[in-house]
């Protein structure tokens, strides 16, 4: 549940899927630029710059083109190395390939549209509160609380989130300091990513994610509301604990 498998490009020439070996650098650059030289593909990239992942059907609605047309455009962007596809259950979601690609696209957009808004607003999937606010995803945090934890760990350089999620050395020390064991959990990675179905971004799973959630439940930082289910409520004790551990406050998950 907490491992995502990115379908990375197969090393072809950007834009046409052919091998790069022996292809002139200028031709490769031209092919890469050609992948962006379409208004629909540009709109897809602008949407994905929000940092969320989207299905092909959702992108078809956002760009107002047929699903089959979007599929062709996504194949072109994937061949160019701009996007990757991640599967979660029965669904496939598309996102920007990595942080370096996102920065490149953002700089191009800022150059072409100097007065553009900081965010290209698009509708996000909705979920009833409190599920969207805080919930469990298998055995780790999800919803806005899960993203707040993940973002805080990245800001504090405890976690690398570009590509495969990975604890930094500082992150390993932090786990030791706060009492989160990194003892192997079978074949499970210490840190892994899971696509959040309401936030459409990747949150922290793996051994650290599971043991942080277990500690939060054991110590009463979060409780399940009456009636059970996956929703969680952060208690007053939890608010203080999350602030002390990661510097996050209720405003980050409300």
C-alpha positions, 0 to 999 in steps of 0.5 A: 500500500505504501510502495508506489512504482513509478513507470520511468521512461525507457531511455529514449530520445525525448519526444519520440521514444527512440534510443539516445545513443548516437543522437546529436545533442541539438536533436535531443534538445529539439525533441525535448522542446517539441514535447512541450510545443503543444497547448494541451501538453503545456496545460497538462504540465501547468496542472501538474506543477501544482505538485499533485498527481492526476488520472488521465481522465481528470486531466482530460476534463481539466484540459477539455479534450478527449481522454484518448487525446490526453493519453497520446499527449501523456505518452509524449510527455512520458517519453520526453522524461517530463512525467511518470505514471504511478499505480495505486490499486486499480488507478494510474496517476501522472505526476512531474518526473522529479523536482529538477523537472518541476523547477525547469518547467516552472522557470519556463512558465515564469519566463513565458508568463512573467505575470502569471499567478504563483499557482495554476488553480485546478479542482482537487478531489474532495473528501468529507471531513475529517477524512481529508483532515487526518486519517490512516492509510494502511498503517501510516498517516494520510490526509492533510496531517500526513502531508504536514508531517511529510513536508515538515520532515522535508523542510528540516532535511530529515527526508528526501522526497525527490524520487524514492523517499529516503531518510537523510543522516539527520533523519536517522539521528532524529528517529533515534532521538525521538525513539522511533526504531529503524529496526527492519520491518521485514522487507519494508523500507525505512521510508517509502512514499504513498500517493494520497488520494485526497491531497494527490501528493506523496506522503510518508509510509514505510517503517518510519511512517508506521511507527510514528503513527503507532506511537501517536496512537499509543500516546494519545496524540491522535484518537479515532472518533466514535464509530471507528473508521480511518479518520483520526482526531488530533488531541491537545497532547498531540498538538503539542507533540507535533509542534515539538517534534516537527514544528507543525500546528493545527493550521497545517492540517485543518 
